Amino acid sequence: MHIRVTDSAAVDNLVEFLESRADAIVERVAPGELEASLLGSYNDDAMQMELSLRIRAWEAAQHAKGVRVEIDVS
């Protein structure tokens, strides 16, 4: 899943959040952009939903700072 963060200063925080679970692999592909996937027996739809839920949970915690996340699943 391709993830773009509107506040590139928050990328480190999002990477740390996602990698806090042992089943996540996160790679920086450009400033403010990540590729993320989950290990295990997830099918594509389930993996995208699980990652989306994790990212939205992180985003909700960051909301007070004005950080938004755009998810591109292509």
C-alpha positions in Angstrom: 0.0 0.0 0.0 1.3 3.4 -0.9 1.0 6.1 1.8 1.5 9.8 1.4 1.8 12.0 4.5 0.9 15.6 4.1 3.3 16.6 6.9 6.7 15.0 6.0 7.9 15.8 9.5 5.4 13.2 10.9 6.7 10.4 8.7 9.1 9.1 11.3 6.3 8.9 13.8 4.1 7.0 11.4 6.8 4.5 10.5 7.5 3.9 14.2 3.8 3.4 14.9 3.4 0.9 12.0 6.6 -1.0 12.8 5.6 -1.3 16.5 3.7 -4.4 15.4 5.9 -7.3 14.3 3.8 -8.0 11.2 4.4 -4.7 9.4 7.0 -3.9 6.8 7.4 -0.2 5.9 9.8 1.3 3.3 10.4 5.0 2.6 10.1 5.6 -1.1 10.3 9.4 -1.2 10.0 12.3 1.2 6.6 12.0 2.9 5.8 8.7 1.1 5.9 5.1 2.3 5.1 1.6 1.0 3.7 -0.6 3.7 2.5 -4.2 3.8 1.7 -6.8 6.4 3.2 -10.3 6.8 0.9 -13.3 7.3 -2.0 -14.9 5.6 -3.9 -11.7 4.7 -5.5 -11.5 1.3 -5.0 -8.1 -0.5 -8.4 -6.7 0.6 -7.9 -7.7 4.3 -4.3 -6.4 4.3 -5.4 -3.0 2.9 -8.3 -2.8 5.4 -6.1 -3.6 8.3 -3.4 -1.1 7.3 -6.0 1.5 6.6 -7.4 1.0 10.1 -4.0 1.3 11.7 -3.2 4.4 9.7 -6.5 6.0 10.6 -5.9 5.3 14.3 -2.5 7.0 14.0 -4.1 9.9 12.1 -6.8 10.4 14.8 -4.0 10.6 17.4 -2.2 13.2 15.3 -5.3 15.2 14.4 -4.6 17.9 17.0 -1.3 18.6 15.2 -3.1 19.0 11.8 -1.4 15.9 10.2 -3.4 14.1 7.5 -2.7 10.9 5.7 -3.6 10.1 2.1 -3.8 6.4 1.2 -3.2 5.3 -2.4 -3.9 1.6 -2.9 -2.9 1.5 -6.5 
